[in-house]
Structure formats: C-alpha cells, structure tokens
C-alpha cells in the first residue's frame, strides 16, 4: 500500500475520525485533496468518507459491547449528529439496529436501582 495512504489511515485511526478534514490529511501527506481522494479510493477500495463512516460505526459497536453508554451517548461520542442517519447506517453495516445492539448487550448497562 502507498506509504502516504498508510500514514493517512493512521491519522484517521488516531483521531477517531473526529475534528479532522480530508483536506488537512491531504496536506499532511503532501497531496492535493483531489489526488488524495483518488489515491485513497484506489488503495483502500472505498472513498475516504465511506471509510470514515465505517470506522465510526465500528467504534460504536465496540462501545456498545464495552461501556454503559446509551445509544444517544454513543452516537455523540462517535460524532453522528443525526439519529436517523446513525440508525440507518448502523443497521446497513451490521444488520441490526443500535437499540437492538444495546439491548443485546444488557450486561454492559448499569444496574437499575
């Protein structure tokens, strides 16, 4: 894999996909934004935005399994502003809704008093 794309992937992973733009990453790896997007697609197999969305959704799945956070809190942590987009994209990727995932991980919820 092209070394600049490997560096871009590490920058995305380190940032958790938040508060960084593809133009900033392109500058960091010394590429124009359009060349970065093209090269990213060729090397990774998906557009940078699609990859970032999948990275965030993977992080959400991890949080459902390892924390006490509610669906709304997970959505905010990973940077999805719109609840319906989060639910739709999560279900499309994993085949189950975030609320079903949360209920399925009932051991991760705090006990009620």
Residue pairs with C-beta under 8 A, 6 or more apart in sequence:
1 43
2 39
2 43
4 29
4 30
4 31
4 36
4 39
5 29
5 39
5 40
5 43
5 44
7 28
7 29
8 25
8 28
8 29
8 36
8 40
9 44
11 20
11 25
11 28
12 20
12 25
12 51
12 52
12 55
13 55
16 55
16 56
16 59
16 78
16 79
17 52
17 55
17 56
17 59
17 78
17 79
18 78
18 79
22 33
22 36
22 37
22 48
22 49
23 33
25 36
25 48
26 32
26 33
26 35
26 36
26 37
29 36
31 39
36 48
37 47
37 48
40 47
40 48
40 51
41 47
41 48
44 51
46 54
53 89
54 93
56 78
56 79
56 80
57 78
57 89
57 90
57 93
57 94
59 77
59 78
60 74
60 75
60 77
60 78
60 86
60 90
60 98
61 90
61 94
61 101
63 69
63 74
63 77
63 78
64 74
64 98
64 101
64 102
64 105
64 108
65 105
65 108
66 108
67 74
67 108
68 108
68 109
68 110
69 77
70 102
71 98
71 99
71 102
72 83
74 98
74 102
75 83
75 86
75 98
80 86
80 89
86 98
87 97
87 98
87 99
90 96
90 97
90 98
90 101
91 97
91 98
94 101
96 104
102 109
